[in-house]
């Protein structure tokens, strides 16, 4: 009996000792490693999975945050595809759930807002690069085509934007009545048509061209000029005015008006660094300048 008590006492002391060495069978918390790497090497050194793990903070009952993040990326096919998933799809992923899904969606939206150059009410719309800078981050990841109109005044300054339709672009879906109703209501003098290609290729389709011609003719009758139709995608944009489908803009001589020289090129293309860095005068005026279009 004394020997048995002695062994029990020794085991108890070992279990409660603050200097006890962890068992070799214990699993290290891998979710801490991205945090340590971020502190020592910076965010640029982290992989997509490590960044997601930091965002998730915790894993599931059987996997740490890094494993859950890696599985999420593999399941959806990479970070770009994760950004295209909706909340329900993310929440169904193993180890995610509604709360972590909401965190991922919020982080992705912050990134889009930082990347997007907002259109500013009262700013002259100078060309398709301005359209690209504002709408490409917002539209490139959508799974359906979204058709938007940008309403402009007589000097081609931004009034507001409005989503007209969502779905496959067809003449029946994008009816002149729906496109020009907001323009007539707000007494807009001109507009720019914008829509995205979920395929990633901005090359205009036959339907794109047919819809553009139909809306341009309707605009001539209504006295609201269609300045351009810009097709956006992950790989760049295409201006149907630059393609020659719309009438030439030689009569648009208003300083700063749409079709400013030097902002155009062959389509589809990506804007140059100089074009992306250029700011409209109204955007530089004051920090308390015109309000932004949402």
N, C-alpha and C positions, 0 to 999 in steps of 0.2 A: 504493500500500500504506500509506504513512504516513497518508494521509487516511482510509482505511478503518479503521485502528486507532484513530484519533482519534475517529471516530464511535462505535465500539464502546465505547470508554472512557467517552464522554459518556453513552451509554445506561445503562451499568453504574452510574455514579455517581448518575444520576437515580433508578434503581430502588432503590438502597440508601440514599438520602438520608432522614434522619429527618424532614425538613421537607417531604417530598413531598406535594403536594395530591392527595387521592383522585381517581380518574378519575370523570368525570361519569356513566359507565355503571355504577358500583358501586351496589348496593342497600342502603339503610340498614336496620338491624335494628329493625323495627317493634315487636318484642316488648319492647324496652327502654322504649318510650314509656309503656305503662301503669304501669311501675314509677316513672318520673319523675313522672307525673301523681299517682300515689298519694302520693308524698313531698311534693308541693307543694299538692295539693288535697284529699287524704284519700280513703278508700275509697268514700265516698258519691258521689263525682264520677265514678267509673268505670262504664262500661257492663257488661252481663253478659259480653260478649265479652272485654273487657279483664280482668275478674276471672278468667275462665277461662284467659286467656292467661298470667296470672301463675301460676296453678296448674299449667299444663302446662309452663311454663318454656322449652321448646324446641319448634320446629315440626318439619316433615318435610323431606325433601331438596329439595322444591320450594317450600315455603310456610313463612312464619314462624309463630310461636305465635299471633299475633293472627288471622291468616288461618285457621289450623286451628280455633281456637275459634269464629270466626264461622261457618265451614262446619258445625261440629258443632251449633250452635244452629239454623241454618237446616234442617239435615237432620232434626232431631227436632222442630222446631216451637217452640223457646223453652226457657228454663231449666227451667220446670215439667216439660216433657216429658223433658228430659234427666234430671231427678231421678227419673223413673219408669222409666227404662231400666235394664236389668240389665248386668252386667259384660261379657257376651259381645256385647251389642248396641253398647255403647260402644266396645269394642275393635275392632269391625269398621268403625267410622267412620274415614274417611281421616285419617291422621296421628296416630291415637290409640294403638292397640295395648294390650296387657295392662297395662303399667306405668302409663301415663297413665290408663287406665280405673280402675285401683285407686286412684290419687290422687283422682280425681273422686268415686268412691263413698265414700271415707273422709271427704272434705270435706263431702259432703252429709249423711253420718251424724252428723258433729260438729254440724252445724247443727240437725238434728232433735233431738239429745240436749239441746242448749242450749234449744231451744224447749219441749221436753216438761217438764211438771210431774209428776214421778214420784209414783206412789201409794206411800205409806209404810205398812208393816205396823203395825197398831195405831191408825192414824188413822181417825176416824169419817168415813164416806162421807156427805157432806151433801146431795148432789143431782147432777143430770146435768151441771152445770158442772164438777164435779170429774172426771167421766168425760171430758168434752170436753177439758179441759186436759191430761190425761195421754195419751189415745189419738189425738186428732186429728192431731198431727204424725206419729205412727207409722203410721196407717192411711190417711190421705187420699190418698197417692200410689200405693197398691196397685192393681194391675189386676184383681185378683179380690177378691171379698168374703171377709172373714175374720171368723169368729165367735168371740168371746172371752167368758168368764165371769169375773166378779169375785166371789170368795168372801168372805163377811162373817160375823162372829160375831153373837151375840145382840144386841149393842149397835151393830151395823152398822159395826164396825171392820174394816178391810181385813185379810184373812188372806193371800191371794195371788191371782194371776190365772192363767188357763190358756186356751190356744188350743184350741178344740173342733174346728173344721173350717175348710176354706178352699175356696172355690168358690161357685157360685150358691146363694143361700139357698133351700132347699126343705125341706119337712117330712121328706123321706126322708134328706136330708143331715144336718140338725140333729135327731138323735133324742134323746128324753129320756134314754135310757140314757147317751149320751155326755156330755150336759150335766150330769146330776146325779151321775154316778160320782165325780168329784173332790169334789163337795160332801159326799157321804155318806162318802167316805174320810177327809176332813178334819173331819168333824162340823160343817160350816158350818150356820148357822141361816138364812141368806138369801143371795141372789146377785143380781147385776145382769148382764143380757145386753147385749152390745155387739157391733155389727158396722158395717161401712163400706159406702158406696155409691160405687163407682169413677166413676159418672157425674157426681159433684159435687153432686147434689141429694139432700138427706137425707130427702125426703118418703117415708114408709113405703109400701111396696107392699102389694098384697093378700097376697102370700106372707109378708111381714114380720108382718102382723097375725095371720094364721093360725098361724104358728109361735109367736108370743107367747102367744096364747090356749091353744094346746096345752101349752106348757111351763108356763104358769101353773097350769093344772089339774093337771098332773103334780106340780108342786111342792106343791100343797095336799095331795095324797095322801101324798107322801113327808115332809111336814113341813118343807120347805125353801122359804121364801117367795121368789117372784120379785118383787123390789121395782120393777124397771124394765127396759125394753128401750130402749137409746139407740142411735139410728142416726146415724152420723157421716158427714160428707162435707166437701169443700173449702169449701162455702158455709155450713156451720154444722152444727147437730144437731137431732134431733127426739126428744123423750122420749115414749114411748107411754103412760107413766103420766100425763103432762100432757095427752095426747090423750084420756084417759078410758078407754083400753082395759083398763087394769089396775084392780083395786079401789082405792078412795080410801085415802089414807095417813093418815087422821085418827087411827088408833090408834097411829101411830108417834110417840109423845110423848117418847121418849128424847132428852135434850139432845144436839144435834149429830148426831142420827140422820139417815138418808136422808130427804129431803123437808123439809129445814129451810126455813121460810118465807123468802121474799125471793129465792130462787134460781131461781124458775120464771117462765115466760112463755109466750107463744104459740109454737108450733113449726111449721115449722122456724125456727130463729133462731141468731144468734151471741150469746155471752155478752157482757155489758157490760164496760167497762173495770174497774169496781169489782168485778165478780164474778171477773174474771180475776186481779186483783191480790190478792184475798182469800186468806189462807192459813189452813189448818186449824190449830187450837191445837197439835196434836202436832208439826206441821212447824216451829213456832216455838220449841218447848220448849228444845232444846239442839242444838248442832252435832253431838253424838255420840248423837243420839236413835235412834229405831227404825230398823232396816235397811230399805232400799228394795226394792220389788218390781221385779224385772227385766222 
